[in-house]
Amino acid sequence: MIFRNLRAHAHRALATVVFAVLLVSIAPKASARNLPAHSDPTGHEGMSMSMDEPDQMDASKQSKFLADKKESEFNHHLAGLFVILAGVFILVQGTLLQRWSYLRFAWPSCFLLSGLFLLIFSDTELWPFGPQSWWYGLTHNPEDLQHKTFAVILLALGIFEVQRVRGALKSAWVKWLFPILACGGSVLLLFHEHHSGMHGAAHMTTMARIKAEHFNFAATGFGIGVFRGVSEVPTRWRVLFAKLWPLLMILLGALLVLYHE
């Protein structure tokens, strides 16, 4: 019976992921196509023409831009896989915990691993992978600071949820930490600076797509925080909300996996 229920939950989760992938695969592209062909949503209309002509860049710069693009996409894709896993673990934990109680730590661990990876491996121009010190990067590059801030938020979410599962945090206010951090991090995404797409002949189209993708991340993340919060309130809709927020996590993970620059 346990394995039959587990398979049923797994099939529903898989169907949700497939539907999410199909739903969001065209969203960023559609948003970018709807913008005027000659508009620059990032406000860089006056940028040097050298950013519009890749043939004017030397080989080292082109190589650096390509490396930054691959690094950024990989970071988003890996984070998306962790978020999808977390959402699936939440949806099936009712069945899993009957047999393997230690799996209650599985979904918070996904946040911990994602945050740890982002903290260490994002922005490889920083030590120990690059020549810049953390102090210089965090004080001179807003994008580096934002990446590390998102990493700290993910780590905080994972730590708080692990402590809740252990029973170490029992205060009433603790249940609101996840919704607050999730909503706060989502709002920060609306102000996220991203410079890796600001080059090449189609840099305006690229930046429009990146902006649209990050808006989708923010909207979905905010929904996760809201539904997680209302699922903590004893109402007749509590069970529904408790299912909706992990489904939105799977959707957010699919958005991250499909991210491209």
N, C-alpha and C positions, 0 to 999 in steps of 0.2 A: 504493500500500500504506500509506503514512504517513497519508494522509487517511482511508482506510478504517478504520484502527486508531483514529485520532483521533475519528471519528464514533462508533465503538463505545464508546470511553471516555466520550464526551460523553453518549451515550444512557444508559449505566449511571449516570453521575453525576446526570443529570436524573431518572432513575427513583428514585434514592436520595433526592434532595431532595423529590420528590413524596411518597414514602412517609414521610419524616421529618415533613413538614408535616401529613399526615393523622394521624400518630401522636401528635404533640405538641399539636395544636390543641385537644384536649379535656382534656389532662392538668391544666393549671392550674385549669380550671373544675371538674373533678371533685374536685380536692384542696380547693378552697374550699367546694364543696357538702357535703363530708363533715364540716366543722367545725360545732359547735353554733351555732344561730342567734344566740344572745346571748353567745357567747364572744368575747373580744378577744385574739387571740394575741400582740398587741404589748404587752400589759400596761398598756393605757391605759383601764381600765374606769372610772376616776375622772375622766376628762377632762370638760371643761365641755360642757354640753348645746349650747352654741353651735356645736360642731363637728358635731353631729347635725342641725342645722336650717339648711340653706342659705339659707332666707328671712330668717334673722337676720343674715346677712352682708351688708355693703354691696356695692354694685356693683363697687367697685375691688378688694375682696378676691376676689370671685368671678372677676373677670377675671384676677387674678394666679394663682389656683389653676388656671384653665383653661390659661393660658399655660405654667405650670410642667409641667402634665400633657402638653401637646403637645410641649414641648421634651424631656422625659424619654423619651417614646415615640419621637420622631424619632431621638434619640441611640441608643437600643437598636436600632431598625430599621436604621439606617445601619451600625452595628457588625455587625449580623447579616449584612448583605449582604457586607461585607468578609470575614467569617469563612467564609461559604459560598464565595466566590471563592477564598479561600486553600485550602480543602479540595479544591475541584475542580482547582485548579492542581497540587496535590500528586498527586492521583490520575492525572492525565493527563501529568505532566511527563516520564515515561519516553518517551512518544511525541513530545511537543513538543520536547524537547531534541535529538532527532535532527536537527531542521531549524532550530530557533531556540534556540541555546544561551543567549542572554541571558535567556530566560524562566525560567531557574533563579532569578532574583531576583524573580519575580512574587509568589510566596506570602509571602515575608518582607515585601515592599513593602505587602501588604494589612495586615499588623500595624502597620507604620510609619504608614500613612495613618490607620488607625483610632485608634491611640494619639495621633497629632498632633491629630486632630480633637477627641478627647475632652479632651485637655489644654487646648486653646484655647477650645472652644465649650461645654463643659459648665459648668453653674453660671454663667449669664450675669448673675447679680447682682454678679459680680466684674468688676474692671477688665479690659479697656477697654469692656465692654458695660454694666456697672452701676457703682454708686457705691462698692461695697466694695473695699477693697484685698485683694490675695491673702493678705497676712499675717493680716489680720483674719479672712477667710473660713476659712483653713486652721487657725487657732487657736481659732475660736469655733464652727465648724460641722463636726461630724464627717462629715456627708454630703459636703461639699465636699472634705475631706481624702481620703476614700475614693475619690471619683471621680478625683482627681488621682493617687492611688496606682495605681489600675487603669490609668490612662493611661501612667504610667511603666513599669509591667510590660509593657504591650503594646509600647511603644517599645523596651524592653530586649530582648524576644523578637525583634523585627524586626531590631535592630542585630546581635545575636549571630548570628542565622541568616544575615544578609547577609555577615558576616565569615567564617562557616564556608563559605559558598558560594564566596567569593573565595579561600579557602585561607589566610586570614590567621590563623585560629585552628585549630590542629591538635592541641592538648593533649587528652589522653584525658578530662579532667574537663569539657571544654567541652560534650560531648554530653549531659551531665546538667543543663545550665542550663535548657533548655526544660522538661523534666519537673518540675524543682524550682519554677520560676516559675509554671508552669501549675497545679500542685497548690497552691502557696501562695496564688495569686490566687483559686483556687476556694474555699479555706477562708475567706478574707477575705469572700467573698460571703455566707457564712452569718451574718456579723455586720454586714451592710450595713444602714445606717439609711436609711429612706425616709419622708419626711414629706408628700409631695405628695398621698397618698391619705387623710390623716388629717383629713378634713372631709366634710360632707354626711351625709345620712340613712343612707347605706349604707357609712359609712367603715370599719366593722368587716369587712364582707364584702370591700371593696376591699383592705384591708390583708392579709386572709387570702390573697387571690388573689396579691397582689404577693409575699408571703412564699413561697408555693408556687412561683411562677415563679422566684424567685431560688434556691430550693433546687434546682430542676431545672437551672438554669445551673451551680450549684456541682457537682452530681453529674456532669453531662456533662463539665465542664471538668476535674474530677479524673480521670475516665476517660481523657480526652485525654492528660493528663500521664503517667498510669500506662502506657498502651499505647505512647506515644512512648518512654518509658524502656525498656520491655522489648523494643521493636523494635530497640534499639541493642545488645542482648545476642545473641551468636551462638548461637541455638538453632534447632531444627527448626521452631519456630513463628514465626520472625522475619518471614517474608514475610507471614503472616497478620496479625500485629500491625502491620506497616507499612501495611497496608490499613485496619485498624480505626480507627486514630487520626484519619486525615483524614475517614473516614466520620462519626466522632463530631463532628468540627469542622463538617461540614455540618449535622448534627443540632443542634448548639449554635447555629449561624447561623439555622436555622429557628425555634428557640425564641425567639431575640432578635427576629426579624422579626415573630413573632406576639405579642410582648409588648404588653399594654395595661393601663391602670390604671383 
